[in-house]
């Protein structure tokens, strides 16, 4: 009983998220007619896991020869393969669904750490528990759930380390970040943000300790990533984690820019610009990735106005897309019949974004600490890296920093309420006089 009393909020968030996730799973499964079609997703991880189980190597090819996959990193694929081999497709989906119920708790902890507010923390956890995008991803075979289960604890430990440096906390956070990068390589440049913060913390005293901590951090992450880099060196002749970045630049950003520049449809531009092998993800590899990146950037720079529009639209979508449209489609409803809901949901996220900007401004001007810089840098990092997805940007890209954005929005609301109360108090005093 004492455990329940102590952790009432955490239990509430887990149960709420489980109810939402299970209801979503049932609705999507019913709409698709089978569990496999509901969970399989379209990023190729099911196919990768199947080939790993069958002993065909890290490949999503349907038949021999099983070409090595150039795009994906191994973290999620091998985890999924292990689950599917042990408990089957349904079991793997349900285990992932249950594990995803911890995400709102991590979000609540992050918000409370940032704001020191229990109310904002509970609000953040509740929003994440009912989030439609998280509900879908809780059972679908995408990397997001596993990535968040590694990334959010990393963020909690990193915020704790910044407040009180400890080598054990640093080491554990490095391991979590290394694992998160192996699940989703979008996080591979985050050490470039963390290392300066470590050195800055020790800048006035104990510089040698700061250098030692930074060295340990980068060595641990490097040790975790090296085997996969060597695998790609062996398979493609280039030391690289993945060809994902050049692939997305060439297959997402370029067709989007050309569609705006030519006043045409994105799909028609994509189909005329890409070969089938490029579109499937088999042609762009670490070996030729630099050439594809160069060509993609050349085309983007040749159309600066169209590129600026695409980037601006991607950023707007990153901060304001609520995920309800995709959710309604996947559960078999016509989104047009729920237009009032869609409008309200979009307005809510626009309001959250504006309030978060106020909260970020308050922190930057009044609490310019390493913690503040970290959370602002992280939001900017994920927002900017999402722009290469162009018109493919969706709420999945924002999930890692949703707790930060919601927490900062809470700070913004608190500031507005405080100022409003002060103004009201002044007016009442004037009226009394």
C-alpha positions as CSV (number, residue, x, y, z in Angstrom):
1,X,0.0,0.0,0.0
2,X,2.8,2.4,0.8
3,X,4.3,1.9,-2.7
4,X,0.9,2.7,-4.2
5,X,0.5,5.9,-2.1
6,X,4.1,6.9,-2.9
7,X,3.8,6.3,-6.7
8,X,0.1,7.1,-7.3
9,X,0.8,9.5,-10.2
10,X,3.2,7.0,-11.9
11,X,0.7,4.2,-11.6
12,X,-2.0,6.5,-13.0
13,X,0.2,7.4,-16.0
14,X,1.1,3.8,-16.7
15,X,-2.5,2.7,-16.6
16,X,-3.8,5.6,-18.7
17,X,-1.2,5.0,-21.3
18,X,-1.8,1.2,-21.3
19,X,-5.6,1.8,-21.9
20,X,-4.9,4.3,-24.7
21,X,-2.3,2.0,-26.3
22,X,-4.4,-1.2,-26.1
23,X,-7.5,0.6,-27.5
24,X,-5.4,1.9,-30.4
25,X,-3.9,-1.5,-31.0
26,X,-7.4,-3.1,-31.1
27,X,-8.7,-0.5,-33.4
28,X,-5.8,-0.6,-35.9
29,X,-5.8,-4.4,-35.8
30,X,-9.5,-4.5,-36.6
31,X,-9.1,-2.1,-39.4
32,X,-6.1,-4.0,-41.0
33,X,-7.7,-7.4,-40.5
34,X,-4.6,-9.0,-38.8
35,X,-2.0,-8.3,-36.2
36,X,0.9,-8.5,-38.7
37,X,-0.6,-5.8,-40.9
38,X,-1.3,-3.6,-37.9
39,X,2.2,-3.7,-36.5
40,X,4.4,-4.4,-39.6
41,X,5.0,-0.7,-40.5
42,X,6.8,0.4,-43.6
43,X,10.4,1.0,-42.6
44,X,11.6,-2.5,-43.3
45,X,12.4,-3.6,-39.7
46,X,10.1,-6.5,-39.8
47,X,11.8,-7.8,-42.9
48,X,15.2,-7.2,-41.3
49,X,14.2,-9.1,-38.2
50,X,12.9,-12.0,-40.3
51,X,16.1,-12.3,-42.2
52,X,18.2,-12.1,-39.0
53,X,16.0,-14.9,-37.5
54,X,16.4,-17.0,-40.7
55,X,20.2,-16.5,-40.7
56,X,20.2,-14.4,-43.9
57,X,22.2,-11.6,-42.3
58,X,21.3,-7.9,-41.8
59,X,19.3,-7.6,-45.0
60,X,15.7,-6.8,-45.9
61,X,15.9,-8.5,-49.3
62,X,13.1,-11.0,-49.9
63,X,15.3,-13.5,-51.6
64,X,18.9,-14.5,-52.2
65,X,21.4,-13.0,-52.6
66,X,20.7,-11.1,-49.4
67,X,22.4,-7.8,-49.9
68,X,23.6,-6.1,-46.7
69,X,21.3,-3.3,-45.7
70,X,22.9,0.2,-46.0
71,X,20.4,2.3,-44.2
72,X,19.5,0.8,-40.8
73,X,21.5,0.5,-37.7
74,X,21.3,-2.7,-35.7
75,X,19.8,-1.7,-32.3
76,X,16.1,-2.1,-33.1
77,X,16.4,-4.8,-35.7
78,X,18.2,-7.2,-33.4
79,X,15.9,-6.4,-30.5
80,X,12.8,-7.0,-32.6
81,X,14.4,-10.2,-34.0
82,X,15.0,-11.5,-30.5
83,X,11.4,-10.7,-29.4
84,X,9.9,-12.2,-32.5
85,X,12.0,-15.4,-32.2
86,X,11.0,-15.8,-28.6
87,X,7.3,-14.7,-28.4
88,X,6.2,-14.2,-32.0
89,X,4.9,-11.1,-33.7
90,X,1.9,-10.6,-31.3
91,X,4.1,-11.0,-28.3
92,X,6.8,-8.6,-29.6
93,X,4.1,-6.0,-30.3
94,X,2.5,-6.4,-26.8
95,X,5.9,-6.3,-25.0
96,X,6.8,-3.1,-26.9
97,X,3.3,-1.7,-26.1
98,X,3.7,-2.3,-22.4
99,X,7.3,-0.9,-22.3
100,X,6.0,2.2,-24.0
101,X,3.8,2.9,-21.0
102,X,7.0,4.0,-19.2
103,X,7.5,7.0,-21.6
104,X,5.0,9.3,-19.9
105,X,6.8,8.7,-16.6
106,X,10.2,9.6,-18.1
107,X,8.5,12.7,-19.6
108,X,7.1,13.7,-16.2
109,X,10.5,13.3,-14.6
110,X,12.2,15.4,-17.3
111,X,9.6,18.2,-16.9
112,X,9.9,18.2,-13.1
113,X,13.7,18.4,-13.4
114,X,13.5,21.3,-15.8
115,X,10.8,23.3,-14.0
116,X,10.8,22.1,-10.4
117,X,7.0,22.0,-10.7
118,X,5.0,18.9,-9.8
119,X,1.9,20.3,-11.7
120,X,3.8,20.8,-14.9
121,X,5.4,17.3,-14.6
122,X,2.0,15.7,-14.1
123,X,0.5,17.6,-17.1
124,X,3.5,16.6,-19.3
125,X,3.1,12.9,-18.4
126,X,-0.7,13.0,-19.0
127,X,-0.3,14.6,-22.4
128,X,2.2,12.0,-23.4
129,X,0.0,9.2,-22.1
130,X,-2.8,10.1,-24.4
131,X,-0.7,11.2,-27.4
132,X,-2.0,9.6,-30.5
133,X,1.4,9.3,-32.2
134,X,2.9,7.5,-29.2
135,X,-0.2,5.3,-29.0
136,X,0.4,4.1,-32.6
137,X,4.1,3.7,-32.3
138,X,3.7,1.8,-29.0
139,X,3.0,-1.4,-31.0
140,X,4.1,-0.7,-34.6
141,X,7.5,-1.9,-35.6
142,X,9.3,1.5,-35.8
143,X,12.4,2.5,-33.9
144,X,10.7,5.3,-31.9
145,X,9.5,3.4,-28.8
146,X,12.9,1.7,-28.1
147,X,14.7,5.0,-29.0
148,X,12.6,7.0,-26.5
149,X,13.1,4.3,-23.8
150,X,16.9,4.9,-24.1
151,X,17.0,8.6,-25.0
152,X,14.7,9.9,-22.3
153,X,16.5,8.2,-19.4
154,X,19.8,9.5,-21.1
155,X,18.3,13.0,-20.8
156,X,17.3,12.5,-17.2
157,X,20.8,11.3,-16.3
158,X,22.5,14.1,-18.3
159,X,20.4,16.8,-16.6
160,X,21.3,15.1,-13.2
161,X,25.0,15.1,-14.2
162,X,25.0,18.7,-15.2
163,X,23.6,19.6,-11.7
164,X,26.0,17.3,-9.9
165,X,28.8,15.8,-11.9
166,X,29.4,12.1,-11.1
167,X,31.4,9.7,-13.1
168,X,28.9,6.8,-12.7
169,X,26.1,9.0,-13.9
170,X,28.3,10.2,-16.8
171,X,29.2,6.6,-17.8
172,X,25.6,5.3,-17.6
173,X,24.4,8.2,-19.7
174,X,27.1,7.6,-22.3
175,X,26.0,3.9,-22.6
176,X,22.4,4.9,-23.0
177,X,23.3,7.5,-25.7
178,X,25.5,5.0,-27.5
179,X,22.6,2.4,-27.5
180,X,20.1,5.1,-28.7
181,X,22.4,6.0,-31.6
182,X,22.5,2.3,-32.6
183,X,18.7,2.3,-32.6
184,X,18.4,5.6,-34.5
185,X,21.4,7.4,-35.9
186,X,19.8,10.8,-35.8
187,X,21.3,11.1,-32.3
188,X,24.9,10.5,-33.5
189,X,25.9,14.2,-33.3
190,X,24.6,14.8,-29.8
191,X,28.0,14.2,-28.2
192,X,29.1,17.4,-30.0
193,X,26.6,19.2,-27.8
194,X,27.4,17.4,-24.6
195,X,31.2,17.6,-24.6
196,X,31.3,21.4,-24.6
197,X,28.9,21.5,-21.7
198,X,31.1,19.1,-19.7
199,X,34.2,21.2,-20.4
200,X,32.3,24.4,-19.7
201,X,31.2,23.1,-16.3
202,X,34.8,22.5,-15.3
203,X,36.2,25.6,-17.0
204,X,37.1,27.5,-13.9
205,X,38.3,24.6,-11.7
206,X,39.4,21.0,-12.2
207,X,40.1,21.4,-15.9
208,X,41.9,18.0,-15.9
209,X,38.8,16.4,-14.4
210,X,36.7,18.0,-17.1
211,X,39.0,16.6,-19.8
212,X,38.9,13.2,-18.2
213,X,35.1,13.1,-18.0
214,X,34.8,14.3,-21.7
215,X,37.3,11.6,-22.7
216,X,35.5,8.9,-20.9
217,X,32.2,10.0,-22.4
218,X,33.4,9.9,-26.0
219,X,35.4,6.7,-25.5
220,X,32.4,4.8,-24.2
221,X,30.1,6.0,-27.0
222,X,32.9,5.3,-29.5
223,X,33.4,1.8,-28.2
224,X,29.7,1.0,-28.7
225,X,29.5,2.4,-32.2
226,X,32.8,1.0,-33.5
227,X,31.7,-2.5,-34.3
228,X,28.9,-1.3,-36.6
229,X,31.2,1.3,-38.2
230,X,33.6,-1.6,-38.9
231,X,30.8,-3.7,-40.3
232,X,30.0,-0.9,-42.8
233,X,33.7,-0.6,-43.6
234,X,33.8,-4.3,-44.4
235,X,30.5,-4.3,-46.4
236,X,30.8,-0.9,-48.2
237,X,34.4,0.1,-47.9
238,X,33.6,3.3,-45.9
239,X,33.6,3.9,-42.1
240,X,30.0,5.0,-41.5
241,X,27.0,4.3,-39.3
242,X,24.4,4.5,-42.0
243,X,23.5,6.0,-45.4
244,X,20.2,7.3,-43.9
245,X,21.1,11.0,-44.2
246,X,22.0,11.0,-47.9
247,X,19.0,8.8,-48.6
248,X,16.6,11.2,-46.9
249,X,18.2,14.2,-48.5
250,X,18.0,12.7,-52.0
251,X,14.6,11.0,-51.7
252,X,12.7,13.5,-49.5
253,X,14.2,16.9,-49.6
254,X,15.1,17.1,-53.4
255,X,11.7,16.0,-54.7
256,X,10.0,18.4,-52.3
257,X,12.2,21.3,-53.4
258,X,11.6,20.4,-57.1
259,X,7.8,20.2,-56.6
260,X,7.8,23.7,-55.1
261,X,10.1,25.1,-57.7
262,X,8.2,23.6,-60.6
263,X,4.7,24.0,-59.1
264,X,4.1,20.3,-59.4
265,X,3.0,17.4,-57.2
266,X,5.6,15.9,-54.8
267,X,4.8,12.3,-55.8
268,X,5.2,13.0,-59.5
269,X,8.5,14.7,-58.9
270,X,9.7,11.8,-56.7
271,X,8.7,9.2,-59.3
272,X,10.4,11.0,-62.2
273,X,13.5,11.9,-60.2
274,X,14.3,8.6,-58.4
275,X,15.0,5.2,-59.8
276,X,13.2,2.3,-58.2
277,X,16.3,1.1,-56.5
278,X,17.0,4.5,-55.0
279,X,13.4,4.8,-53.8
280,X,13.6,1.3,-52.2
281,X,16.8,2.2,-50.3
282,X,19.1,-0.3,-52.0
283,X,21.1,2.0,-54.3
284,X,22.3,4.7,-51.8
285,X,25.0,3.2,-49.6
286,X,27.8,4.6,-47.4
287,X,30.1,4.1,-50.3
288,X,28.3,6.5,-52.6
289,X,26.4,8.5,-49.9
290,X,28.7,11.5,-50.2
291,X,28.0,11.8,-54.0
292,X,24.2,11.7,-53.4
293,X,24.5,14.2,-50.6
294,X,26.5,16.6,-52.8
295,X,24.0,16.3,-55.6
296,X,21.0,16.8,-53.2
297,X,22.6,20.0,-51.8
298,X,23.5,21.3,-55.2
299,X,19.9,21.0,-56.3
300,X,18.6,22.5,-53.1
301,X,21.0,25.5,-53.3
302,X,20.0,26.0,-57.0
303,X,16.4,26.7,-55.8
304,X,16.9,28.8,-52.6
305,X,13.4,30.1,-52.4
306,X,11.8,26.7,-52.8
307,X,14.3,25.2,-50.3
308,X,13.5,28.0,-47.8
309,X,9.8,27.3,-48.2
310,X,10.3,23.5,-47.7
311,X,12.5,24.1,-44.6
312,X,10.0,26.6,-43.1
313,X,7.1,24.2,-43.8
314,X,9.0,21.3,-42.2
315,X,9.7,23.4,-39.1
316,X,6.1,24.5,-38.8
317,X,5.0,20.9,-39.1
318,X,7.6,19.7,-36.5
319,X,6.2,22.0,-33.9
320,X,2.5,22.0,-34.6
321,X,1.5,18.6,-36.1
322,X,-0.6,16.8,-33.5
323,X,-0.8,13.4,-35.1
324,X,-4.6,13.0,-34.9
325,X,-5.0,13.0,-38.7
326,X,-2.8,9.9,-39.2
327,X,-4.3,8.3,-36.1
328,X,-7.9,8.6,-37.5
329,X,-6.7,7.2,-40.9
330,X,-5.1,4.2,-39.3
331,X,-8.2,3.3,-37.3
332,X,-10.4,3.5,-40.3
333,X,-12.1,6.8,-40.0
334,X,-12.4,9.7,-42.5
335,X,-10.6,12.6,-40.9
336,X,-12.8,15.1,-42.6
337,X,-15.7,14.0,-40.4
338,X,-13.6,15.0,-37.3
339,X,-12.6,18.4,-38.6
340,X,-13.5,20.2,-35.3
341,X,-11.2,17.8,-33.4
342,X,-8.4,18.3,-35.9
343,X,-8.7,22.1,-35.7
344,X,-8.7,22.1,-31.9
345,X,-5.8,19.7,-31.7
346,X,-3.7,21.8,-34.2
347,X,-4.6,25.0,-32.3
348,X,-3.5,23.3,-29.0
349,X,-0.1,22.5,-30.4
350,X,0.3,25.9,-31.9
351,X,-0.5,27.3,-28.4
352,X,2.0,24.9,-26.8
353,X,4.7,26.0,-29.2
354,X,4.1,29.7,-28.6
355,X,4.0,29.2,-24.8
356,X,7.2,27.1,-25.1
357,X,8.9,30.0,-26.9
358,X,8.0,32.3,-24.0
359,X,9.2,29.7,-21.5
360,X,12.5,29.3,-23.4
361,X,13.0,33.1,-23.5
362,X,12.4,33.4,-19.8
363,X,15.0,30.6,-19.1
364,X,17.6,32.0,-21.5
365,X,17.3,35.5,-20.0
366,X,17.0,34.6,-16.4
367,X,18.5,31.1,-16.0
368,X,21.3,30.8,-18.5
369,X,22.7,27.6,-17.1
370,X,24.2,24.6,-18.8
371,X,20.9,22.8,-18.2
372,X,19.0,25.6,-20.0
373,X,21.4,25.6,-22.9
374,X,21.1,21.8,-23.2
375,X,17.4,21.7,-23.5
376,X,17.2,24.6,-25.9
377,X,20.0,23.0,-28.1
378,X,18.2,19.7,-28.1
379,X,14.9,21.2,-29.3
380,X,16.8,23.1,-32.0
381,X,18.8,19.9,-32.9
382,X,15.8,17.7,-33.5
383,X,13.9,20.5,-35.3
384,X,16.7,21.2,-37.7
385,X,17.6,17.6,-38.4
386,X,13.9,17.0,-39.2
387,X,14.0,19.5,-42.1
388,X,15.7,17.0,-44.4
389,X,12.6,14.9,-44.3
390,X,10.8,17.9,-46.0
391,X,7.1,17.1,-46.5
392,X,7.6,13.8,-44.6
393,X,8.1,15.6,-41.3
394,X,5.6,14.4,-38.7
395,X,5.2,14.2,-34.9
396,X,7.6,11.3,-34.7
397,X,10.5,13.7,-35.2
398,X,9.4,15.8,-32.2
399,X,8.8,13.0,-29.7
400,X,12.3,13.0,-28.2
401,X,11.9,16.7,-27.1
402,X,8.1,16.7,-26.4
403,X,8.7,16.7,-22.7
404,X,11.0,19.7,-23.0
405,X,8.6,21.6,-25.2
406,X,5.6,20.9,-23.0
407,X,7.6,21.8,-19.8
408,X,8.7,25.1,-21.3
409,X,5.1,25.7,-22.3
410,X,4.2,25.2,-18.7
411,X,6.8,27.8,-17.7
412,X,5.2,30.2,-20.2
413,X,1.7,29.6,-18.8
414,X,3.0,30.2,-15.3
415,X,4.7,33.4,-16.3
416,X,1.5,34.7,-18.0
417,X,-0.6,33.8,-15.0
418,X,1.8,35.5,-12.6
419,X,2.0,38.6,-14.6
420,X,-1.8,38.7,-14.9
421,X,-2.2,38.3,-11.2
422,X,0.2,41.1,-10.6
423,X,-1.6,43.4,-13.0
424,X,-4.9,42.5,-11.5
425,X,-3.5,43.2,-8.0
426,X,-2.2,46.6,-9.1
427,X,-5.5,47.6,-10.6
428,X,-7.4,46.5,-7.5
429,X,-5.0,48.7,-5.4
430,X,-5.6,51.6,-7.7
431,X,-9.4,51.2,-7.4
432,X,-9.1,51.0,-3.6
433,X,-7.3,54.4,-3.6
